[in-house]
């Protein structure tokens, strides 16, 4: 199996970041590669039917409470689920499967970013005609994904910068969980992945690199590399590849322009003031930010605050065309 979009995050700024600590990837990573890299944990940002999220409440009590809330309001149920005081535990089922495949003790964490609230926000931001088309498909028994995914990729309808802004705004609880997994030394080296290793993974990696004071141009370039890796995989189909082939056929789906990441960083600064402010808003303390930097940065390269973001110029985004 040929891995897809797998690379060491430290390549974005080798002078600042610990090498062989954090890897980013698509979902296509073979067991031999995991063993060769000495991976200790996997952070899966996709949505799964089972969860490795542990709540502080007893599971049965929580189900009874949420069941009561659901009788009051479905919206309240979704809010309560998103806001639950949760932390991540390794998924026993998936960790056992990886152990059987590799012979290694590798922990698998699920931190699906696109929970119902985030999905609902993305759908609501779609043009009316896209929403109507998706609803029409659902009435005929088809899922909305085939309509929504191309619209997310289309700058005329949403574009990836709009999608990433929605992740930042509506995926906060799961973003916090993903970051907290990286505070535990025993989880390194770690692979962070989603389906393509570009979108959900790209947002998490962006936050990590900003916290480590990596220059924005380097973050944009790191994000942009995904397009080449994904197109290479698209043009060399692998019988073992599990990537959704309908997505891989579209150049819009694999596109990762530096401008998209620049717009996302600009949105982060406009909305929250700084990367640290956003991280604090999702519930991460200053002490935890320091722990993250210690895990990710080389000795002598650990900033006390992010200074790499230099988007104060109001005209910074003026040169961006409307097509990302």
N, C-alpha and C positions, 0 to 999 in steps of 0.2 A: 504493500500500500504506500502510495506517495502522499505525504502530508500536504495539506492545503493551508496556505497563509499562516504558517507557523514560523515565529521568529522571536528572538530574545528582545524584550522591551528595552534593554540597556543600549541597544544599537542606536536608539534615538539620541542618546547623549552619553557615550561611553566614558567621558571624563567625569560625569556626575553620578551615574547609576551603578549599582552592584550588578555585575554580570552573572548570568546563569541563576538568577533569582526568580524573575517573573517572565513568563512566556505568554504570548498571545497567539490565538489560533482559531481556525474554524473548528467545526465538530469532527473533522477528519484528522484524527491523530491515532496512529497505530500503537498497539501494546509494546512493540519492540522499541519504538521511539521514546515512549514514556519511560521505559526501563533505562535506555541509553542516557537520557537526560537526567536521570535520578529524581524524577518528579515525585513529590510527597503528597501533593493535593491538587485537585481539579476543581475550579469554580465554574459551574455551568450556569450561564445566564439565560438559557432558554427556559420556556415554561414546560413543566412536567406534570403528569397526572398524579404523581406522588411528591411529597415534600420532605425536605430535611430541616424544616424550620421548627424550632422548639419554642413554645411560649412559656412564660413564667407561670401561668396558671396550669392547673391540672387539665389534661386534654379533654376529659369528660365534662368537667365543669365549664370549660371554654365552649364546647359544643352546645351545652344547654343554654349558656348565655347568648351565644350567637343565634341559636335557634329562636330564642325569645325575641331578640332584636329583629330577626327576619320577619316576624309576624307584624312588627310595627312598620318597618320600611326596608325594602330591598336596598335602597341607597345607603341606609344606615348600616346594613350588614356589610356592604362592600367597604365602607369607611372604616368600620371596626376591624375588619380583617386586615386592611392595609396598615392601620395604625397600631396593631397589636404590638406589645412590647416583646419582640421576638429576637432570638439569636440563632445562629446557624449551628447545626450539628451535622457531622458527616452522614450521608445517606447510607444506611447499612446495606441495602439491596444493591445499590450501584457500586459501592466500595468492594463488596464481596465479588461482584462480577469482574471488576478490574483486577482484583487479586487473583481470580481464577485465570484470567487472560495473561497476566504478566508475572505472576508469582511474587509480586511486590505488594507491600502494605501502602496503598495509595488511597487517600481519603477523597471522596467525591462530595462536594457541596452543591446544593441547588439554591440559586438565588435569582430565580426568574424575574427579570426586570419588568416585563410587560404583563403585569397583573390586571385584573378587570378594570380597575380605575384608570390605569394608563391606557389600556386598549380603548376604553370609552372616550377618553380625552382625544386620542388620535382620530377616532371615528367622527367625533363631533366637529373637529377642525377641518374635515374633508368638505369639498364643495358639495352643494345640495345634490347635484346630479350623480355624484359618486355614491353618496349615502343612499339615494333612491335605488340605484342599480344594485347596491349590496343588499338592501332590504328585499328587493325583488328576487334576487338569487336565493336568499334565505327562505322566502316563502315557497320557493320551488325545491327546497331541501338541499341547497348548496351553501357551503360556508362562505363567509364574507372575505376570506383571505385572498382569493383569486382576484377580487376587485380592489381591495384595500392596499395590498402590497404594491401593485404597479402604480397606484396613485401616490403612495408614499415616495416612491422613487422618481416620480414625475415632478419637476420643479414648477410646472404650470398648475399642479393640483396641491401639492404639499412640499415636496423636496425633502432631502435628508436633514437639512439644517432645522426645518420645522419639526421633523420627527425627533431629532435629538433634543430640541428644546422641550418637547412634550415628555420625553424620558426624564429629563432633569426636574421638571415641574411635578410630574405625577408618579414617578417611580422612586421617590425619595426613600421609603422604608427599605426597599430591596437594595438600593445603592448603598445605604448604610451597612446592611448586612454583608454585602460583597467586600466593602472596605474593612470591616472588622475581621473577616477571615484572614486578611493580610497582616493583621497585627500579631499573629501567633507564629513564632519562629519555627515551630515544628511543622508548619505548613509549607515551608520553602524547601526546594524550588516548587513553584506553583504554575499551573497553566490556567489562564482565563480564556474562556471561549463561549461563543454562541453558535449560530448556524454557519455564518460566513466569516466570523471573526472580524467584522468590519463595523457594525452599527452599535449594538449593545456593548460589545467588547470595546469598540472605539471610544464610547463615552466614558467608560470606567478608566481606560488607559489615559485618556485626556486628563481626567481629574488627578490621577497619580502623577503624571508628568508635570502638571501645573504645580502641584504641591512640592515637587522636587526642584522647582525653579528652572525647568527645561525651557529654553527659548521657544516662543510660539511657532516660529518658522520650522523648528525641528519637529514639533508636535504635528504640524500640518503635513510635513513631509512623511512622517511615520504613518499617519493615517492614509496618505495617498498611495503608499506601497501596496495596500490591499488590492487595489484594482488590477495591478499587474499579476499578482499571485492568483487571484480568482479567475482572470481571463486565461492564464496559463492552464489552470485546472479545467476550465470549460473546454479548451481546445484539445486537451489530452484526457478524455474520459477514462476513469478508472472503474473497473467492475465492482470494486469494493467501496466506491464512493457513495456516501449516504446523503450528500447534499441534494436539496430539492432541485431537480434538473430544470423544472420550468422556470425557476428563478435564475438559474445559471445561464439560460439562453438569452436573457435580456441584458443589453449593455447598460441600461439605466440601473438595473439591480446591482451590478458589480461596480458601478462608478463610485470613485472616492476622490473627488477633487479637493485639493488643498483649500479652495475657497469655502467649501462646505464646513470644514473644521474651523477655519478662520471666523466664519459667521457664528458658529456654535460657541466659540470662546468669547466672541463679542457679546452674544446674548447672555452668557454667564456673567460677564462683567457688568453689563447694563442692568441686569435684573438683581444681582446680589452684591455687586461692588467688588468682590474678589473671590478667588477660589476658596479661601479660608472661610469667608462668610457663608458660602453655600454649604460647605462641609459642616459648619456649626449648625446651620439650619436643619440639616437632616439628622441631627442628634449626636454628632461626633464632637467630643470635647477637645480642648486645646492639648491636653495631655495625650489623648489618642492620636491627634495629628502629629505630635512629636514622635510617638511610637512608630507611626507609619513611615515617617521620614527616616527614622533610624533603620527600619527594615529595608528601605528601598535605595537609600543614598549611600555613597561611599563616605568613609571617614573624612572629615574636613569639608564635605560638600552638602551638609545638611542646613538648609536655610531656616531662619526663624519665621519668615513670611515669604510669600510669592512676590517676586519683583520682575519676573520674566514677562508678565503681561504688560504690554505697552500699547494699549488700544485707547488711550485717552483722547487721541485726535478724533474729533467728531466726524471728520471726512474719511476716516480709515476705511469704511465700507463702501465709499462712493465708487470705487473702481470695480466693485463686484458686479458683473452682469447678472441678469435675473436667472440665467441658466447656470446651475452649479456644476 
